[in-house]
Amino acid sequence: MEAETTEMLKFNGRTFPCCASLTMGVIGGKWKTVILFHLMEKPLRYNELRKEMPTVTERTLSLQLKNLEEDGIVKRKVYTSKPPLKVEYSLTDLGKTLIPIIKAIADWGDSVVEK
């Protein structure tokens, strides 16, 4: 019997075996979905995100933001007009396509939380 060959999916220079794997590769992990949840409504500065996510380390938050930026999900805008330097994070158009998924994840969590 001959083994089936499945066409791999490519995104941002990476290869994935299926659509679900691609999606989880982009937004999976402990913090990426939480970051996207907080950026759904409006752009936030780094420290504003940290306040919303008090248990994430600075290193992890920076790394996750960088990964999301590299994947084209989050954009980083630097304002240099006057000190102090201001950096703001927001969803890109591609990132905004994830809003229904993020809302569904949040709704599911809300429906099963012990009250």
Phi and psi in radians as a Rosetta constraint file:
Dihedral C 1 N 2 CA 2 C 2 CIRCULARHARMONIC -1.556 0.35
Dihedral N 2 CA 2 C 2 N 3 CIRCULARHARMONIC 2.380 0.35
Dihedral C 2 N 3 CA 3 C 3 CIRCULARHARMONIC -1.234 0.35
Dihedral N 3 CA 3 C 3 N 4 CIRCULARHARMONIC 2.448 0.35
Dihedral C 3 N 4 CA 4 C 4 CIRCULARHARMONIC -1.276 0.35
Dihedral N 4 CA 4 C 4 N 5 CIRCULARHARMONIC 2.472 0.35
Dihedral C 4 N 5 CA 5 C 5 CIRCULARHARMONIC -1.857 0.35
Dihedral N 5 CA 5 C 5 N 6 CIRCULARHARMONIC 2.154 0.35
Dihedral C 5 N 6 CA 6 C 6 CIRCULARHARMONIC -1.763 0.35
Dihedral N 6 CA 6 C 6 N 7 CIRCULARHARMONIC 2.318 0.35
Dihedral C 6 N 7 CA 7 C 7 CIRCULARHARMONIC -1.263 0.35
Dihedral N 7 CA 7 C 7 N 8 CIRCULARHARMONIC 2.232 0.35
Dihedral C 7 N 8 CA 8 C 8 CIRCULARHARMONIC -1.396 0.35
Dihedral N 8 CA 8 C 8 N 9 CIRCULARHARMONIC 2.601 0.35
Dihedral C 8 N 9 CA 9 C 9 CIRCULARHARMONIC -1.679 0.35
Dihedral N 9 CA 9 C 9 N 10 CIRCULARHARMONIC 2.452 0.35
Dihedral C 9 N 10 CA 10 C 10 CIRCULARHARMONIC -2.017 0.35
Dihedral N 10 CA 10 C 10 N 11 CIRCULARHARMONIC 2.404 0.35
Dihedral C 10 N 11 CA 11 C 11 CIRCULARHARMONIC -2.628 0.35
Dihedral N 11 CA 11 C 11 N 12 CIRCULARHARMONIC 2.158 0.35
Dihedral C 11 N 12 CA 12 C 12 CIRCULARHARMONIC 0.924 0.35
Dihedral N 12 CA 12 C 12 N 13 CIRCULARHARMONIC 0.723 0.35
Dihedral C 12 N 13 CA 13 C 13 CIRCULARHARMONIC 1.402 0.35
Dihedral N 13 CA 13 C 13 N 14 CIRCULARHARMONIC 0.059 0.35
Dihedral C 13 N 14 CA 14 C 14 CIRCULARHARMONIC -1.998 0.35
Dihedral N 14 CA 14 C 14 N 15 CIRCULARHARMONIC 2.781 0.35
Dihedral C 14 N 15 CA 15 C 15 CIRCULARHARMONIC -2.071 0.35
Dihedral N 15 CA 15 C 15 N 16 CIRCULARHARMONIC 2.410 0.35
Dihedral C 15 N 16 CA 16 C 16 CIRCULARHARMONIC -2.296 0.35
Dihedral N 16 CA 16 C 16 N 17 CIRCULARHARMONIC 2.567 0.35
Dihedral C 16 N 17 CA 17 C 17 CIRCULARHARMONIC -1.353 0.35
Dihedral N 17 CA 17 C 17 N 18 CIRCULARHARMONIC -0.353 0.35
Dihedral C 17 N 18 CA 18 C 18 CIRCULARHARMONIC -2.768 0.35
Dihedral N 18 CA 18 C 18 N 19 CIRCULARHARMONIC 2.974 0.35
Dihedral C 18 N 19 CA 19 C 19 CIRCULARHARMONIC -1.083 0.35
Dihedral N 19 CA 19 C 19 N 20 CIRCULARHARMONIC -0.728 0.35
Dihedral C 19 N 20 CA 20 C 20 CIRCULARHARMONIC -1.114 0.35
Dihedral N 20 CA 20 C 20 N 21 CIRCULARHARMONIC -0.695 0.35
Dihedral C 20 N 21 CA 21 C 21 CIRCULARHARMONIC -1.121 0.35
Dihedral N 21 CA 21 C 21 N 22 CIRCULARHARMONIC -0.707 0.35
Dihedral C 21 N 22 CA 22 C 22 CIRCULARHARMONIC -1.078 0.35
Dihedral N 22 CA 22 C 22 N 23 CIRCULARHARMONIC -0.856 0.35
Dihedral C 22 N 23 CA 23 C 23 CIRCULARHARMONIC -1.037 0.35
Dihedral N 23 CA 23 C 23 N 24 CIRCULARHARMONIC -0.819 0.35
Dihedral C 23 N 24 CA 24 C 24 CIRCULARHARMONIC -1.194 0.35
Dihedral N 24 CA 24 C 24 N 25 CIRCULARHARMONIC -0.514 0.35
Dihedral C 24 N 25 CA 25 C 25 CIRCULARHARMONIC -1.133 0.35
Dihedral N 25 CA 25 C 25 N 26 CIRCULARHARMONIC -0.548 0.35
Dihedral C 25 N 26 CA 26 C 26 CIRCULARHARMONIC -1.511 0.35
Dihedral N 26 CA 26 C 26 N 27 CIRCULARHARMONIC -0.774 0.35
Dihedral C 26 N 27 CA 27 C 27 CIRCULARHARMONIC -1.997 0.35
Dihedral N 27 CA 27 C 27 N 28 CIRCULARHARMONIC 0.034 0.35
Dihedral C 27 N 28 CA 28 C 28 CIRCULARHARMONIC -1.277 0.35
Dihedral N 28 CA 28 C 28 N 29 CIRCULARHARMONIC 3.036 0.35
Dihedral C 28 N 29 CA 29 C 29 CIRCULARHARMONIC 1.764 0.35
Dihedral N 29 CA 29 C 29 N 30 CIRCULARHARMONIC 3.088 0.35
Dihedral C 29 N 30 CA 30 C 30 CIRCULARHARMONIC -1.295 0.35
Dihedral N 30 CA 30 C 30 N 31 CIRCULARHARMONIC -0.543 0.35
Dihedral C 30 N 31 CA 31 C 31 CIRCULARHARMONIC -2.003 0.35
Dihedral N 31 CA 31 C 31 N 32 CIRCULARHARMONIC -0.430 0.35
Dihedral C 31 N 32 CA 32 C 32 CIRCULARHARMONIC -1.038 0.35
Dihedral N 32 CA 32 C 32 N 33 CIRCULARHARMONIC -0.798 0.35
Dihedral C 32 N 33 CA 33 C 33 CIRCULARHARMONIC -1.129 0.35
Dihedral N 33 CA 33 C 33 N 34 CIRCULARHARMONIC -0.634 0.35
Dihedral C 33 N 34 CA 34 C 34 CIRCULARHARMONIC -1.156 0.35
Dihedral N 34 CA 34 C 34 N 35 CIRCULARHARMONIC -0.732 0.35
Dihedral C 34 N 35 CA 35 C 35 CIRCULARHARMONIC -1.042 0.35
Dihedral N 35 CA 35 C 35 N 36 CIRCULARHARMONIC -0.843 0.35
Dihedral C 35 N 36 CA 36 C 36 CIRCULARHARMONIC -1.089 0.35
Dihedral N 36 CA 36 C 36 N 37 CIRCULARHARMONIC -0.661 0.35
Dihedral C 36 N 37 CA 37 C 37 CIRCULARHARMONIC -1.003 0.35
Dihedral N 37 CA 37 C 37 N 38 CIRCULARHARMONIC -0.777 0.35
Dihedral C 37 N 38 CA 38 C 38 CIRCULARHARMONIC -1.310 0.35
Dihedral N 38 CA 38 C 38 N 39 CIRCULARHARMONIC -0.390 0.35
Dihedral C 38 N 39 CA 39 C 39 CIRCULARHARMONIC -1.611 0.35
Dihedral N 39 CA 39 C 39 N 40 CIRCULARHARMONIC -0.042 0.35
Dihedral C 39 N 40 CA 40 C 40 CIRCULARHARMONIC -1.074 0.35
Dihedral N 40 CA 40 C 40 N 41 CIRCULARHARMONIC -0.721 0.35
Dihedral C 40 N 41 CA 41 C 41 CIRCULARHARMONIC -1.460 0.35
Dihedral N 41 CA 41 C 41 N 42 CIRCULARHARMONIC -0.664 0.35
Dihedral C 41 N 42 CA 42 C 42 CIRCULARHARMONIC -2.860 0.35
Dihedral N 42 CA 42 C 42 N 43 CIRCULARHARMONIC 2.796 0.35
Dihedral C 42 N 43 CA 43 C 43 CIRCULARHARMONIC -1.131 0.35
Dihedral N 43 CA 43 C 43 N 44 CIRCULARHARMONIC 2.588 0.35
Dihedral C 43 N 44 CA 44 C 44 CIRCULARHARMONIC -2.342 0.35
Dihedral N 44 CA 44 C 44 N 45 CIRCULARHARMONIC 2.600 0.35
Dihedral C 44 N 45 CA 45 C 45 CIRCULARHARMONIC -1.380 0.35
Dihedral N 45 CA 45 C 45 N 46 CIRCULARHARMONIC 2.830 0.35
Dihedral C 45 N 46 CA 46 C 46 CIRCULARHARMONIC -0.935 0.35
Dihedral N 46 CA 46 C 46 N 47 CIRCULARHARMONIC -0.853 0.35
Dihedral C 46 N 47 CA 47 C 47 CIRCULARHARMONIC -1.154 0.35
Dihedral N 47 CA 47 C 47 N 48 CIRCULARHARMONIC -0.539 0.35
Dihedral C 47 N 48 CA 48 C 48 CIRCULARHARMONIC -1.161 0.35
Dihedral N 48 CA 48 C 48 N 49 CIRCULARHARMONIC -0.710 0.35
Dihedral C 48 N 49 CA 49 C 49 CIRCULARHARMONIC -1.097 0.35
Dihedral N 49 CA 49 C 49 N 50 CIRCULARHARMONIC -0.752 0.35
Dihedral C 49 N 50 CA 50 C 50 CIRCULARHARMONIC -1.023 0.35
Dihedral N 50 CA 50 C 50 N 51 CIRCULARHARMONIC -0.694 0.35
Dihedral C 50 N 51 CA 51 C 51 CIRCULARHARMONIC -1.149 0.35
Dihedral N 51 CA 51 C 51 N 52 CIRCULARHARMONIC -0.619 0.35
Dihedral C 51 N 52 CA 52 C 52 CIRCULARHARMONIC -1.286 0.35
Dihedral N 52 CA 52 C 52 N 53 CIRCULARHARMONIC -0.373 0.35
Dihedral C 52 N 53 CA 53 C 53 CIRCULARHARMONIC -2.264 0.35
Dihedral N 53 CA 53 C 53 N 54 CIRCULARHARMONIC 1.179 0.35
Dihedral C 53 N 54 CA 54 C 54 CIRCULARHARMONIC -1.148 0.35
Dihedral N 54 CA 54 C 54 N 55 CIRCULARHARMONIC -0.325 0.35
Dihedral C 54 N 55 CA 55 C 55 CIRCULARHARMONIC -1.633 0.35
Dihedral N 55 CA 55 C 55 N 56 CIRCULARHARMONIC -0.086 0.35
Dihedral C 55 N 56 CA 56 C 56 CIRCULARHARMONIC -1.430 0.35
Dihedral N 56 CA 56 C 56 N 57 CIRCULARHARMONIC 2.481 0.35
Dihedral C 56 N 57 CA 57 C 57 CIRCULARHARMONIC -1.384 0.35
Dihedral N 57 CA 57 C 57 N 58 CIRCULARHARMONIC 2.730 0.35
Dihedral C 57 N 58 CA 58 C 58 CIRCULARHARMONIC -1.046 0.35
Dihedral N 58 CA 58 C 58 N 59 CIRCULARHARMONIC -0.733 0.35
Dihedral C 58 N 59 CA 59 C 59 CIRCULARHARMONIC -1.056 0.35
Dihedral N 59 CA 59 C 59 N 60 CIRCULARHARMONIC -0.810 0.35
Dihedral C 59 N 60 CA 60 C 60 CIRCULARHARMONIC -1.141 0.35
Dihedral N 60 CA 60 C 60 N 61 CIRCULARHARMONIC -0.781 0.35
Dihedral C 60 N 61 CA 61 C 61 CIRCULARHARMONIC -1.061 0.35
Dihedral N 61 CA 61 C 61 N 62 CIRCULARHARMONIC -0.803 0.35
Dihedral C 61 N 62 CA 62 C 62 CIRCULARHARMONIC -1.046 0.35
Dihedral N 62 CA 62 C 62 N 63 CIRCULARHARMONIC -0.779 0.35
Dihedral C 62 N 63 CA 63 C 63 CIRCULARHARMONIC -1.132 0.35
Dihedral N 63 CA 63 C 63 N 64 CIRCULARHARMONIC -0.761 0.35
Dihedral C 63 N 64 CA 64 C 64 CIRCULARHARMONIC -1.164 0.35
Dihedral N 64 CA 64 C 64 N 65 CIRCULARHARMONIC -0.702 0.35
Dihedral C 64 N 65 CA 65 C 65 CIRCULARHARMONIC -1.094 0.35
Dihedral N 65 CA 65 C 65 N 66 CIRCULARHARMONIC -0.715 0.35
Dihedral C 65 N 66 CA 66 C 66 CIRCULARHARMONIC -1.095 0.35
Dihedral N 66 CA 66 C 66 N 67 CIRCULARHARMONIC -0.771 0.35
Dihedral C 66 N 67 CA 67 C 67 CIRCULARHARMONIC -1.081 0.35
Dihedral N 67 CA 67 C 67 N 68 CIRCULARHARMONIC -0.775 0.35
Dihedral C 67 N 68 CA 68 C 68 CIRCULARHARMONIC -1.144 0.35
Dihedral N 68 CA 68 C 68 N 69 CIRCULARHARMONIC -0.613 0.35
Dihedral C 68 N 69 CA 69 C 69 CIRCULARHARMONIC -1.184 0.35
Dihedral N 69 CA 69 C 69 N 70 CIRCULARHARMONIC -0.772 0.35
Dihedral C 69 N 70 CA 70 C 70 CIRCULARHARMONIC -1.077 0.35
Dihedral N 70 CA 70 C 70 N 71 CIRCULARHARMONIC -0.567 0.35
Dihedral C 70 N 71 CA 71 C 71 CIRCULARHARMONIC -1.475 0.35
Dihedral N 71 CA 71 C 71 N 72 CIRCULARHARMONIC -0.017 0.35
Dihedral C 71 N 72 CA 72 C 72 CIRCULARHARMONIC 1.370 0.35
Dihedral N 72 CA 72 C 72 N 73 CIRCULARHARMONIC 0.338 0.35
Dihedral C 72 N 73 CA 73 C 73 CIRCULARHARMONIC -1.627 0.35
Dihedral N 73 CA 73 C 73 N 74 CIRCULARHARMONIC -0.636 0.35
Dihedral C 73 N 74 CA 74 C 74 CIRCULARHARMONIC -2.152 0.35
Dihedral N 74 CA 74 C 74 N 75 CIRCULARHARMONIC 2.477 0.35
Dihedral C 74 N 75 CA 75 C 75 CIRCULARHARMONIC -1.988 0.35
Dihedral N 75 CA 75 C 75 N 76 CIRCULARHARMONIC 2.577 0.35
Dihedral C 75 N 76 CA 76 C 76 CIRCULARHARMONIC -1.971 0.35
Dihedral N 76 CA 76 C 76 N 77 CIRCULARHARMONIC 2.121 0.35
Dihedral C 76 N 77 CA 77 C 77 CIRCULARHARMONIC -2.020 0.35
Dihedral N 77 CA 77 C 77 N 78 CIRCULARHARMONIC 2.206 0.35
Dihedral C 77 N 78 CA 78 C 78 CIRCULARHARMONIC -1.819 0.35
Dihedral N 78 CA 78 C 78 N 79 CIRCULARHARMONIC 2.190 0.35
Dihedral C 78 N 79 CA 79 C 79 CIRCULARHARMONIC -1.778 0.35
Dihedral N 79 CA 79 C 79 N 80 CIRCULARHARMONIC 2.063 0.35
Dihedral C 79 N 80 CA 80 C 80 CIRCULARHARMONIC -2.033 0.35
Dihedral N 80 CA 80 C 80 N 81 CIRCULARHARMONIC 0.253 0.35
Dihedral C 80 N 81 CA 81 C 81 CIRCULARHARMONIC -1.061 0.35
Dihedral N 81 CA 81 C 81 N 82 CIRCULARHARMONIC -0.645 0.35
Dihedral C 81 N 82 CA 82 C 82 CIRCULARHARMONIC -2.693 0.35
Dihedral N 82 CA 82 C 82 N 83 CIRCULARHARMONIC 2.579 0.35
Dihedral C 82 N 83 CA 83 C 83 CIRCULARHARMONIC -1.151 0.35
Dihedral N 83 CA 83 C 83 N 84 CIRCULARHARMONIC 2.646 0.35
Dihedral C 83 N 84 CA 84 C 84 CIRCULARHARMONIC -1.340 0.35
Dihedral N 84 CA 84 C 84 N 85 CIRCULARHARMONIC 2.736 0.35
Dihedral C 84 N 85 CA 85 C 85 CIRCULARHARMONIC -1.035 0.35
Dihedral N 85 CA 85 C 85 N 86 CIRCULARHARMONIC 2.382 0.35
Dihedral C 85 N 86 CA 86 C 86 CIRCULARHARMONIC -2.093 0.35
Dihedral N 86 CA 86 C 86 N 87 CIRCULARHARMONIC 2.246 0.35
Dihedral C 86 N 87 CA 87 C 87 CIRCULARHARMONIC -2.125 0.35
Dihedral N 87 CA 87 C 87 N 88 CIRCULARHARMONIC 2.272 0.35
Dihedral C 87 N 88 CA 88 C 88 CIRCULARHARMONIC -2.184 0.35
Dihedral N 88 CA 88 C 88 N 89 CIRCULARHARMONIC 2.456 0.35
Dihedral C 88 N 89 CA 89 C 89 CIRCULARHARMONIC -1.965 0.35
Dihedral N 89 CA 89 C 89 N 90 CIRCULARHARMONIC 2.451 0.35
Dihedral C 89 N 90 CA 90 C 90 CIRCULARHARMONIC -2.612 0.35
Dihedral N 90 CA 90 C 90 N 91 CIRCULARHARMONIC 2.910 0.35
Dihedral C 90 N 91 CA 91 C 91 CIRCULARHARMONIC -1.371 0.35
Dihedral N 91 CA 91 C 91 N 92 CIRCULARHARMONIC 2.450 0.35
Dihedral C 91 N 92 CA 92 C 92 CIRCULARHARMONIC -1.398 0.35
Dihedral N 92 CA 92 C 92 N 93 CIRCULARHARMONIC 3.088 0.35
Dihedral C 92 N 93 CA 93 C 93 CIRCULARHARMONIC -1.045 0.35
Dihedral N 93 CA 93 C 93 N 94 CIRCULARHARMONIC -0.706 0.35
Dihedral C 93 N 94 CA 94 C 94 CIRCULARHARMONIC -1.108 0.35
Dihedral N 94 CA 94 C 94 N 95 CIRCULARHARMONIC -0.739 0.35
Dihedral C 94 N 95 CA 95 C 95 CIRCULARHARMONIC -1.071 0.35
Dihedral N 95 CA 95 C 95 N 96 CIRCULARHARMONIC -0.643 0.35
Dihedral C 95 N 96 CA 96 C 96 CIRCULARHARMONIC -1.135 0.35
Dihedral N 96 CA 96 C 96 N 97 CIRCULARHARMONIC -0.422 0.35
Dihedral C 96 N 97 CA 97 C 97 CIRCULARHARMONIC -1.187 0.35
Dihedral N 97 CA 97 C 97 N 98 CIRCULARHARMONIC -0.261 0.35
Dihedral C 97 N 98 CA 98 C 98 CIRCULARHARMONIC -1.518 0.35
Dihedral N 98 CA 98 C 98 N 99 CIRCULARHARMONIC -0.159 0.35
Dihedral C 98 N 99 CA 99 C 99 CIRCULARHARMONIC -0.949 0.35
Dihedral N 99 CA 99 C 99 N 100 CIRCULARHARMONIC -0.810 0.35
Dihedral C 99 N 100 CA 100 C 100 CIRCULARHARMONIC -1.051 0.35
Dihedral N 100 CA 100 C 100 N 101 CIRCULARHARMONIC -0.604 0.35
Dihedral C 100 N 101 CA 101 C 101 CIRCULARHARMONIC -1.210 0.35
Dihedral N 101 CA 101 C 101 N 102 CIRCULARHARMONIC -0.798 0.35
Dihedral C 101 N 102 CA 102 C 102 CIRCULARHARMONIC -1.104 0.35
Dihedral N 102 CA 102 C 102 N 103 CIRCULARHARMONIC -0.734 0.35
Dihedral C 102 N 103 CA 103 C 103 CIRCULARHARMONIC -1.099 0.35
Dihedral N 103 CA 103 C 103 N 104 CIRCULARHARMONIC -0.719 0.35
Dihedral C 103 N 104 CA 104 C 104 CIRCULARHARMONIC -1.107 0.35
Dihedral N 104 CA 104 C 104 N 105 CIRCULARHARMONIC -0.712 0.35
Dihedral C 104 N 105 CA 105 C 105 CIRCULARHARMONIC -1.104 0.35
Dihedral N 105 CA 105 C 105 N 106 CIRCULARHARMONIC -0.788 0.35
Dihedral C 105 N 106 CA 106 C 106 CIRCULARHARMONIC -1.137 0.35
Dihedral N 106 CA 106 C 106 N 107 CIRCULARHARMONIC -0.732 0.35
Dihedral C 106 N 107 CA 107 C 107 CIRCULARHARMONIC -1.081 0.35
Dihedral N 107 CA 107 C 107 N 108 CIRCULARHARMONIC -0.713 0.35
Dihedral C 107 N 108 CA 108 C 108 CIRCULARHARMONIC -1.103 0.35
Dihedral N 108 CA 108 C 108 N 109 CIRCULARHARMONIC -0.797 0.35
Dihedral C 108 N 109 CA 109 C 109 CIRCULARHARMONIC -1.046 0.35
Dihedral N 109 CA 109 C 109 N 110 CIRCULARHARMONIC -0.709 0.35
Dihedral C 109 N 110 CA 110 C 110 CIRCULARHARMONIC -1.137 0.35
Dihedral N 110 CA 110 C 110 N 111 CIRCULARHARMONIC -0.582 0.35
Dihedral C 110 N 111 CA 111 C 111 CIRCULARHARMONIC -1.326 0.35
Dihedral N 111 CA 111 C 111 N 112 CIRCULARHARMONIC -0.373 0.35
Dihedral C 111 N 112 CA 112 C 112 CIRCULARHARMONIC -1.884 0.35
Dihedral N 112 CA 112 C 112 N 113 CIRCULARHARMONIC -0.083 0.35
Dihedral C 112 N 113 CA 113 C 113 CIRCULARHARMONIC -1.134 0.35
Dihedral N 113 CA 113 C 113 N 114 CIRCULARHARMONIC 2.481 0.35
Dihedral C 113 N 114 CA 114 C 114 CIRCULARHARMONIC -1.347 0.35
Dihedral N 114 CA 114 C 114 N 115 CIRCULARHARMONIC 2.182 0.35
